[in-house]
């Protein structure tokens, strides 16, 4: 489709006739010259002819007419459906060695889409671009726009039917029965997403499917155990691990989103093949999301336990602590007095040299450093972990499987296996015959803190102490993906993120990334950059009056002074006054509507289903109402008040079916780009952010 607006550079680049093309046009008479030239350049640019004369902007027609020295008024005599136009099309096809696509060509295009394109993506606009490019490569003039759209929709329908049928064949009757159980509920499905029911506080029976769609909630043990319950619920279905092998994750996400936007009642109305394929895609992708949520919760819980313990101990030590100056001289005087009277009484020999209060301060200062500090922190961590969070260990190790591709981190994996072995044991210590991984698990000096003496006088490592250290080590490895989780998405095997031909084309990929193949070279270069940055910071910060280091509790923060405000553009005050004069009673909803009329950002919101039954005008109205209600936190029910022809359930349906994260991002990007495009630098300046009047 030809866009309506073209600047001078674009006209010159795309619509300028070459000498040979001018010669071809000169052989024509009157308005036929313009018509032929338009057909020629349009076909050259789009590999197709315009379907109607109105699809060509007047600016292009005028530019073509000037090149061939023909009055623009003569173009009105050109008959787009006449014999001359038909013969011109034949001539242009022959010139570019093209032919008209036949029914067989369309069938082959459909088969090509099903075989090569649709297994990876099914976004209609993207597929239309791919089809257009494919017609050009095959040197075929495509059918009309409507015929191409029907071809794409037919191919998508056929692919989905084949895909769903093949998926259903892989599912056993037991799996199908368990999926049906997930969708079963005694309550009306609408109550699961009805805000009025949620606010009323009434207890209703939630279907398992609705339970699986809930968010993890706040960080804590309850949220962790709830996520484990969800994961077990999905795994109980027993879906084959290779069910969607070779299928694009983007395509699976499409099916998963379709399932998540429907109620159990709606899903049960689908044909068996579609229903079970949607549910299988939902369960598999939701299982990955829940696994990621569990890892996130685990990391945050461990971090919370540590930070709370450090904060508590620091506060206690601050209350007790008093720095003692001249410690070396004091110790010399104590030692000298002790040597002079080795058999004397402490009160008579030491206290005259150093007072009791000074000795207490020395002891308190020592306790704030070294192993004693670490032991005190560990004691607080242990109390919190043992009394509350330890319950998650058996559940965690039952549902999550941790692995590593690096032998250096094998001790942590072995430690987790040991924890799993003793998960339900009540023993205080591990069996003396067990080989307990220490190196690579415990931090330096941690072993001395964890050691206890048993009833027989032997030094043993307490199980609770060891579990804490293993979880802390696990968190560190998970954050840098040295340890990964089976069945996760974000925390999956990092090798899966590499291209399939990475090993054979390693050098090519490193060159493309401009990175050295040798890891030591990469690390040394990174260290050098960090050292240079820190040195620059160290040299520049003391002389920078806009930067200060301030203390806040037990933390030191870098505080930056606010930038000096730039002067307002000279026209800003007048512009605000004129806007207020013209639109002083304009509401935010009217502004949103006007933005959509200019930008048409609502076209980014597509139904998660396979078809749209709402006309675009009605859908646009409901989308704007939903976006306004959600964006202003007014709520859909209040938005519905006083709006003729709309009701709460209609808005709820549009929100559920059309408004999703990816589509919102696309709409926001389109609005921001439109603002940048029309913003006048002499009014707003050369800033890179959106302006607020």
Buried (B, 14 or more C-beta within 10 A) or exposed (E): EEEEEBEEEEBEEBBEBEEEBBEBBBEBEEBBBBBBBBBBBBBBEBBBBBEEBEEBBEBBBEBBBEBBEBEBEBBEEBEBEEEBBEEBBEBBBEBEEBEEBEEEBBEBBBEBBBEEBBBEBBEEEEBBEBBBEBBBEBEBBBBEEEEBBEBBBBBBEBBBEEBBBEBBEBBEEEBBEBBBEBBEBEBEBEBBBBEEBEEEEEEBEBBBBBBBBEEBEEBBBEBBBBBBBBBEBBBEBEBEEEBBEEBBEEBBEBBBBBBBBBBBEBBEEBEEBBBBBBBBBBBBBBBBBBBBBBBBBBBBBBBBBBEEBBBBBBEBBEEBBEEBEEBEEBEEBBEEBBEEEEEEEEEEBBBEBBEEEBBEBBEBBEBBEEEEBBBBBBBBBBEBBBEEBBEBBBBBBBBBBBEBEEEEBEBBBBBBEBBBEBBEEEEEBBEEEEEBBBEBBBEEEBBEBBEEEEEEEEEBBBBBBBBBBBBBBBBBBBEEBBBBBEBBBBBBBEEEEEEEEEEEEEEEBBEEEEEEEEEEEEEEEEEEEEEEEEEEEEEEEEEEEEBEEEEEEEEEEEEEEEEEEEEEBEEBEEEEEEEEEEEEEEEEBEEBBEBBEEBEBBBBBBBBBEEEEBEEEEBBBBBBBBBBBBEEEBEBBEBBEEEEEBEBEBBBBBBBBBBBEEBBEBBEEBBEEBBEEEBEEEEBBEEEEEEEE
